[in-house]
Amino acid sequence: MDEEKAEKVKRFFEEKLKHSKGIYARTPFILEKWQYEKIIKPLYGTLNQDGTRQYRTCLIMIGRKNGKTTLVAGLALYHLFDKNEMGGEVYYAAVDRDQASLAFNEAAQMVR
């Protein structure tokens, strides 16, 4: 486990991103402990022998109103702006266009 790789993602969230809605609007995006421990750390800290991430795809299934859309928007921005990934592309997959646009709009608002 390479915790430094996972910490890099955590720092991106906390130093670059702000929430865009609700009571947390305009406050730094501080990951919940479970978000870091159960999603970010295994996804970004588990590496192949050549130093690349072991997991290239992640399915996040948690209950409603637990911040999936906001988390995914932040991860999309991380990959879009990652200096090690030239020409990076980000795709949202959702049940319908409206749901996909929620994540896109959330990311766009974070950039603004």
C-alpha positions, 0 to 999 in steps of 0.5 A: 500500500502506497499511502502517499499516492492516496494522500495526494488525492486527499490533498487535492480534495482538501486544498483545491475543491470546495463544496458548491451546495447546501450548508457546506457551500464554499467550504473546503471538501474535507473527505469523510474518514470512511470515504478516504479509508474505504474508497480513496486509499484502496483505489489509489494506494494499491499499486502494481509492481510497475507503480501504476494503479492496480484498480482502473475502474471503481463501482461505488454503491452507497445509500442515497444522500451520502455524497456519491455525486459530489465525490465522483465530481471531485475524482473526475476533476482530479483525473482531469487535472492530473499532471501525470496524465496528458490528455486525460479524459473523464466519462460519467456513466449514469442511469440517464442523462439527467443523472450524469448531468448532475455530476458534470454540473457539480464538477463545473460548479467546483471549478467556478 
